Amino acid sequence: TRVSFSYDGNTVTLPVEISEGLAAGQVGLPMGMPGIAPVLAGARLEDLREAQQ
């Protein structure tokens, strides 16, 4: 399963990995990965959705 969201006019699509270290409703993003801006740390994602296959 993959999820996607938009940031600064770009759509980011990532694979889903389940982590017990996150609370329900939290999303962990790979900071430093191309397309993942450090300013997203602590940001609220409004359009997180399952990516089209």
C-alpha positions, -999 to 999 in steps of 0.1 A, spaced: 0 0 0 12 35 -8 0 69 4 3 103 -12 -1 139 -2 6 173 -17 31 199 -5 41 231 -22 24 221 -55 41 187 -56 25 153 -49 46 129 -28 39 92 -29 55 68 -3 51 32 8 33 25 40 52 11 70 35 5 103 54 17 134 44 10 170 64 41 180 37 64 165 3 72 181 -29 67 162 -33 95 137 4 103 135 25 100 103 62 95 102 79 110 72 115 102 60 131 136 65 160 143 41 146 121 14 142 139 -20 107 155 -21 103 155 17 111 191 29 124 195 65 97 222 70 72 193 70 84 183 105 54 189 128 32 199 99 -4 189 96 -12 169 64 -47 177 52 -48 155 20 -32 122 30 -48 95 9 -42 60 -4 -22 64 -37 -37 51 -69 -21 18 -80 
